[in-house]
């Protein structure tokens, strides 16, 4: 379940990219706590476990995937293999030790 760090950083990056004229969305693997729904943009978050077909489609079509606040794909459950298989460039921004090596750019 995504925490406040993950949601806040993801929503902030998404809003920044959108203001730069980019198409951007936030996707999380599963539902997040109700007390985080106050965040601007939270109502637009795609929850992968609720709509995996749309999630797969977005990841397959993406040019760039940002992964924020997790260091290894197995932490995001069923969405992990879909991210790994995506032809998109992958960027990891995180503070946990021992990040996965599949990312094209890692800031950790």
C-alpha positions as CSV (number, residue, x, y, z in Angstrom):
1,X,0.0,0.0,0.0
2,X,1.5,3.3,-1.0
3,X,2.4,5.7,1.8
4,X,2.4,9.4,2.1
5,X,6.0,9.7,0.8
6,X,5.2,7.7,-2.3
7,X,1.9,9.5,-3.1
8,X,3.1,13.0,-2.4
9,X,6.2,12.7,-4.5
10,X,4.4,10.9,-7.3
11,X,1.6,13.5,-7.4
12,X,4.1,16.4,-7.2
13,X,6.2,15.0,-10.1
14,X,3.0,14.3,-12.2
15,X,1.7,17.9,-11.7
16,X,5.1,19.3,-12.6
17,X,5.3,17.2,-15.8
18,X,1.7,18.2,-16.8
19,X,2.5,21.9,-16.3
20,X,5.4,21.4,-18.7
21,X,2.9,20.1,-21.3
22,X,3.6,16.4,-20.8
23,X,1.1,13.6,-20.5
24,X,1.6,12.1,-17.1
25,X,-0.4,9.9,-14.8
26,X,0.2,8.4,-11.3
27,X,-0.3,4.6,-11.0
28,X,-0.1,2.7,-7.7
29,X,-0.2,-1.1,-7.3
30,X,-3.1,-1.1,-4.8
31,X,-5.4,1.1,-2.7
32,X,-3.9,3.7,-0.5
33,X,-5.2,4.8,3.0
34,X,-8.2,7.0,3.1
35,X,-6.4,9.6,5.1
36,X,-4.2,10.4,2.1
37,X,-7.1,11.1,-0.3
38,X,-6.9,14.8,0.5
39,X,-3.9,15.2,-1.7
40,X,-4.4,17.2,-4.9
41,X,-4.8,14.8,-7.8
42,X,-5.4,11.7,-5.6
43,X,-8.8,11.2,-7.1
44,X,-7.2,10.6,-10.5
45,X,-4.7,8.0,-9.4
46,X,-4.9,4.7,-11.4
47,X,-5.0,1.8,-8.9
48,X,-3.5,-1.2,-10.8
49,X,-5.3,-3.9,-8.9
50,X,-8.7,-2.3,-9.7
51,X,-7.9,-1.8,-13.4
52,X,-4.9,-3.8,-14.5
53,X,-5.9,-3.7,-18.2
54,X,-5.6,0.1,-18.3
55,X,-2.5,-0.1,-16.2
56,X,-0.8,-2.5,-18.6
57,X,-1.8,-0.4,-21.6
58,X,-0.4,2.8,-20.1
59,X,2.9,1.0,-19.2
60,X,3.2,-0.6,-22.6
61,X,2.7,2.7,-24.3
62,X,4.8,4.9,-22.0
63,X,8.0,6.6,-23.1
64,X,9.3,7.1,-19.6
65,X,8.4,5.5,-16.3
66,X,9.3,7.1,-13.0
67,X,9.4,4.8,-10.0
68,X,9.4,6.7,-6.7
69,X,9.9,5.6,-3.1
70,X,10.6,1.9,-3.6
71,X,13.9,0.3,-4.5
72,X,12.9,-3.1,-6.0
73,X,10.1,-4.1,-8.3
74,X,8.9,-7.0,-6.1
75,X,7.7,-4.4,-3.6
76,X,5.0,-3.3,-6.1
77,X,3.5,-6.8,-6.6
78,X,1.8,-7.7,-9.9
79,X,2.7,-4.4,-11.5
80,X,6.4,-5.1,-11.2
81,X,6.8,-7.5,-14.1
82,X,4.7,-5.2,-16.3
83,X,7.1,-2.3,-15.5
84,X,10.1,-4.6,-16.2
85,X,8.7,-5.6,-19.6
86,X,7.8,-2.1,-20.7
87,X,10.0,-0.7,-23.5
88,X,10.0,2.7,-21.7
89,X,13.0,4.3,-20.2
90,X,12.9,3.7,-16.4
91,X,14.0,6.2,-13.7
92,X,14.2,5.2,-10.0
93,X,14.2,8.0,-7.4
94,X,14.4,6.5,-3.9
95,X,16.2,6.5,-0.6
96,X,16.2,2.8,0.2
97,X,19.4,0.8,0.0
98,X,20.2,-1.9,-2.7
99,X,18.1,-0.7,-5.6
100,X,17.2,-2.9,-8.6
101,X,19.6,-2.7,-11.5
102,X,17.0,-2.7,-14.3
103,X,16.5,1.1,-14.2
104,X,18.1,3.2,-16.8
105,X,18.7,6.0,-14.3
106,X,18.9,5.6,-10.6
107,X,18.9,8.4,-8.0
108,X,19.2,6.6,-4.7
